[in-house]
Amino acid sequence: MQMSLPLVLISMLLFFVLFFGISFLLNMVLRMTWIVAVCFPVIAALIIDDVPWTRYFTAPAAAFAALGRKAASLAAADVLILASGFAGALCAGWAIRTLRAKGYRMF
């Protein structure tokens, strides 16, 4: 199914803002600057794949094979949307790091 350009752009913006906000809050609360950026591949795998997450522990070969097939069949719009979410997580880490360097003790 083809996505129109405005829909892709809005989705990219929403994923960026969503992951920036979640990352910023988790980085602030947990005091771990890059926690969401490191966990993003797991989050992306859960978004991409239809396999239940327990299957990764009970039948890992089949689950990772299904993930590989599903990731290879992603459309360009899907990759752009997921990449913008990752960019949001990275920007949140950079923002927290900058705020800490400037002396904001809360962050």
N, C-alpha and C positions, 0 to 999 in steps of 0.2 A: 504494500500500500504506500503510495507516494504521499509525502507530507508537503504542504505548501510552504513557501519561504517564510511568510509571517509566522506560521505555526512553529517552524523550526527555531526562528529567532526568539520568539516568546518562550519556548521551552528551554532554550539555552540560558536565557536570562533567569528564568525561574529556578533551574538547577544550580546556576551560579549563586544566586541569592540564598537558596535553601542550604546548600552545603557550606557557604560562607557563614551563615548564621549558626548552624549546628556546630560547625568547627570552632567558631569563635567562642561560643558558650562552653563547649567541652574543654577547649584549651584553657579558658579562664578558670573553670571549676577544678579541673584535674591538674592544672599547672604543667601540662605536657604539651609543648608547642606544636608538634607535628603528629599528634595521635590520630587524627582523622585522615590525614594524608597517607599515613602508613596503613591504616585500616581500609582505605578506599578500594583496593582490589577485591577485598572480601565483600564489601557493600555492593560493588559493581557486579560481582558474580551472583549475588543474591538477586539483584535487579534483572540481570540478563537471563538467568537459568530458570527453568520450570521445575527442576529437581528439588525435592525437599532437602533442607540443609542437613538432616540426619543421615541422608544417603551418602554424604561425603565421608562419613565415618563407618557406615556399614558396608557400602560397596563403592569404595573410592575410585576404582578404575572406570567403572561405568559412569559414575557421576562426573568425573573430570573429562571423560570422552564426550559426554553430552554437552558439557560446558564449552569445550573446544569447538564442537560442531555449531553450537548456537552463537558463539562469539565470531566465528568465521562467516556466519550468514547475516551479521548485522548490516544494516544499511548505513550509508554515510551520515544520514541525519542522526541516527542513534549514536554513532560514534562521536559526532560533534556535541550532542547533548551530554553524554557521559563525560567527555573531555572538559566541557564547561563546568560540570560539577566538580571535577578534580581540580580545575583552576580555582574555583571558589574555595576549596579546602586549602590549597596552597596559599592563596591570598590571605586567608584568615590566619594561617600560621605566620606569615610575614607580618601582618598587622599586629598580632600579639607580641612577636619578637621585637618589633619596633617600639611598641608601647612600653615594654619592659626595659628596653635600652634607654628610653627617654625618662625613666624614673617612676612610672606609674606602678606602684607596688601592688595594686589590686590585680594586675595582670601578670 
